Amino acid sequence: MTLQEAIKQRKSVRKYLDKPLTQEVIDTLQAKIGECNKLGNLHIQLVTNEPKAFKGRMAYGVFSGVSNYFAMVGKKCDKLSENIGYYGEQLVLLAQTLGLNTCWVGLTYNNIKSAYVVEEGEKLCCMIALGYGNEPGRNMKRKNIAQVSNANEATPKWFSDGVVSALLAPTAINQQKFHFEYIAPDRVRAKRTFSLFGYTKMDLGIVKYHFEVGAGKENFEWIE
């Protein structure tokens, strides 16, 4: 499965089978985590066979069968939330290519401090549930290209392709509070728009990675 195919197939899944990850899958995920941590100055950790984080009052009625997850930890800085989104979505799409399902989780989990490490100066930003889904996931309503970009007949096809991929990205409560602007020649500005709910910095990192996959990172340059 290619990353483009993974983007199209990925859905947020909250119910999982009691099926452990194979060592081969774990090794593949750990290798990618090492890469993301180095590039993003993060401390993401894969937690396996730990069912407590998604049980009890916080997760009751929302998640079931979750015993594997990514603990999304990083050093505190202005770019932390965006980096968590950008590199975390790389793990999400890799997991999809491996036949796994995922779900970004901002609030409804228990903080099991013995399962992962948060060092001084670091922050646990969220978790990503991981495993073999016991449900297909929901088809979410999406905005259209015109609502989130300045794509038109004069902009390159790769720009529209990137926006389409970004529209398939997971965002907090499906809020899709982002906008892409094409600026000739071949530069792109991505920005977040106002949200009462929050998480827009993390969402921006997620959608920027989707945009890169769809547009082809070699075709453009990000600008602030």
N, C-alpha and C positions, 0 to 999 in steps of 0.2 A: 504494500500500500504506500502510495506517495503521500507527501505532506498535503498536497492539494486534495487528494481523496480523503485524507484524514479530516481536513477542515469541513468537507461536505458531509461526512458521516458522523462527526462528533456531536453528541448531545449530552446535556448534564444528567447524570444518573445518580439516584439517591438510594436505590435498593440493590444489594449485591448478593451473589452466591457465596456459600461457604466453601471456597475453592482457593487454596494457597497459590501464591506466585511461585513459578519455577525458579530455580537458581539461575538459569540462563537469562530470564526476564529481569531478575533482580540485578544481575551483573551489568546488563545493558543499561538499566535505569541509573545504577550507581555511577557508571562511566559518564553518562550525560550530566548527572548532578555535579560531578567533579568539574566538568567543563563550565557549567553555568555558574558555579560558585566562584571559580577563578575569574571569569570574564565580568561577572556582575558584582563582585565583592560581597558575596552572599554566604550563607551558612545553611542552605537547604538540606534537609535530612529525610531519608526514606525510612518510615516506620512500618514494620511488618508484624503480623500476628498480634496486634494490640487492639482489642475490641472496646476498650473503655471510653475512648475519646468521643465516640458517636453513640453512646448509650446513656440512658438516664434522662433527667429533666430537661437538659439543654437541647438534646437531639431527639427527644421522644416524638414519635409520629411523623418525623421528617426523614430520617435515615434508618436503614436496617442492613445488617450483614456487613458493615464496614469494619475491617480489621487491618487494612493497609492504608497509608496516607503519606503525603508529603507534608512535613512541617516546614512552613515557608518563613525562614529566619534570615535576618541580615543585619549588618551593622547600620546603626541609625545615621541617616544622612538625608538631604533634601530629595535625592533621587531614589530612596529605598522603595517606596511603594511602586513607582513605575518600573524599576528593575525587577521587583518581585513578579509583577504582571508579565513583563517581557520574557523573562527566563522561565517563569513558571509555565507559561503557555507552550514553551518549547517542550517541556516535560509532558504536558497534557497531550500534545499532538504525537510525540514519540510513543506514549502509552497507547494511543489509538492505533498506531501502526502495528503495535504488538498484540492487538486483539483485546486490549483492556478498555475499561470505561473510567470516567473521572467526573468530579464535580468540585468546582471552587466553593469554598465554605468560609464565610467571613465571621459568622457569629455562633451558629448552632453546633458547637462542639465543646467538650470538656478539656481543660488544660491539664494533661497528664505529664507532669514535669519530669517524671522518671523515664519517659519514653524518648526524649530528645534533649538537646543541650541548647540553652540560650545563655551565651556568655555575657559578661559585663560589656555594656555599650551596644548590645544587640537587642532586637525586638522580634517577637513572633507576630507576624502580620496576619496570617490566615493559615488555613490548611487546604489541601486538595485531596478529597476522598479518591480512592483508587482500588480497582479490582475488576472482577468479572460481573457485569451487570445482570440483574435479575428482572430488568424492565427495559423497554426500548428507549426511554427518555422522551421528553416532550418536544413537540415542534413549537417553537416560540414565534410570536409575531415579530416581524422585522420592519425597520424603517426602509425607505427606498434610497437610491443613490443620491437623488437631488436633496434629500433632507440632511445628509451628512457630508456633502462635498460640493465643490464647484465644477464637477465633471460636466462636460458638454461636448458638442461635436468637434470643438477645436482642441480638446485635451487628448493626449495619447491614449491608446487602447490599454496600455499597461496600467495607467492611472485608474481607469474604470475597473479593470480586473482586480487591482489592489483594494479598491473600495468594496467591491462585491465580497471579497474574502474577509474584509474587516467586518462587514455586516453579519457574517456567520460566526463571529467571535462571541464567547460568553462574556457578559457584563453583569454587574451587580443588579439584581432584580430586573434583568433584561432592559436596563435603562438606556443603553446606547447613547450616552452623553459625550459624543465626540464629533469632530469635524476635520476633514482633510481638504487642504487647499493646494492646488497645483499652481506653481509659480515658475514660469519659463525662465531659463531653459532647464527642464528636468530637475526641478527642486520641489520638495513637498514639505508643507508645514502641517503637523498634526497637533490639535489642541483639544482640551476637554471643555465641555460646556457645563453650565450650572446644574447642580443636583442637590436637592434637600437630603438625599439619602447618603451621599458620600461615595467613597471608593473610586472616584473618577480618575485619580492618579494611577491606581492599579489597573483600572480598565483601559487607560490610555496605553500602558505598556503591552497589554494583551492584544489590543487591536492593531498596534504598530507592528507587532510580529506577524499577525495575520496579513496585514497589508504588504509586508516585505515578501511573504511567500507568494501572494497572488500577483504582485507587480513585478517581482524579480528585483532583488536588492541591487543588482548591478545597473539597473536602469535609471536610478535617481539618487539624490542626496537629500538627507533630512536637514532642515533648517529650523531654527527657533522662531 
